[in-house]
Amino acid sequence: MPVDRRKERLDRGIRVRTESVYALSSLRELAYLAAPRALLIVGFLLLPVVVSPESYWGRVSLSVLILALLAISFDFLASYVGLVCLGGGFLYGIGAYATAVLNVHVGLPVALCIPMATVGGAVVCTVLILPCLPLRGIYFAIVTLMYPLLVARTIEATDILGGTEGLRGVDGFGSAWVEAYGLIGAMLLFLFGMRRYLSENAGLVIRAVGDDDQAVRAAGINVNAIRTRAVFIAAMPACFAGAWYTHMYSGTGISAFAMDLSIMPIAASVIGGPGTLAGGVLGSVILVPASELLRDFGSLRIVAYSLLLTAFVVLRSEGLLNWAARRYHQFERWVQA
């Protein structure tokens, strides 16, 4: 007697068994769930082996990771908290100057400067952004856009912190492999740590604030306190990126507050897929090498960026990662009816 068979989406068979925890019944299902994450992790871990961190493209790959950290920071605030922060360069610059001051003027070693600049820089950024937290939408975006401009012009006008010359003589890592794998490990830690945090109870409250802050306020929860915590969390990867880059190149300056560092993370998130955190990483993998390949075109590369962003917004507005995830979850298998 023939057995009736039907097609079933592979992910549906896993999800219907429980609402909160995946119940696996085969190595095939385990591989299905782990494959995208494993591809990301293994791909980045093999990157320094395939492209030497001491080569030109090896340095470009490190810039990919720096931009990825900034994109993760932007996507966390914009997609989950509802705060479109255009001051990514401000967060980055604070981390860069914090580690330079700790290393040059205080004399602390690199191993202490980077974590202290990451946490301390995030605290400083949170305190300075705190008065803007009641703002929403375009108002918050415009105000945060002014922060890097304000700090850069203040340093230039008052000649503090090295003025236009910046702070030089910062200790380096001493090894290109330490630079590469330390940055890769930090990027993966921030990416998966923040994704995990968003799935916990505290993260669900942050999501609720982003979806409907009035409902959260009506439930008796301090919305400003939740946003303050979210800004601190989002500032840490950006401050870390600035601190790490400063030690990579043994110095920093007012270019750490450049507008590109506020705009490029947004472009990376749009191309990769907003609301995923990992989408910003994918967008960085596309944008930074494209920028290097178009360097010979000078100012015309801005035209290429504009066309690229327009194409993604019009043709693939959900971003590459969201589109790929949807296609991935459409895999089917034959099961007994």
Order of alpha helices (4+ residues) and beta strands (2+ residues): beta-alpha-alpha-alpha-alpha-alpha-alpha-beta-alpha-alpha-alpha-alpha-beta-alpha-alpha-alpha-alpha-beta
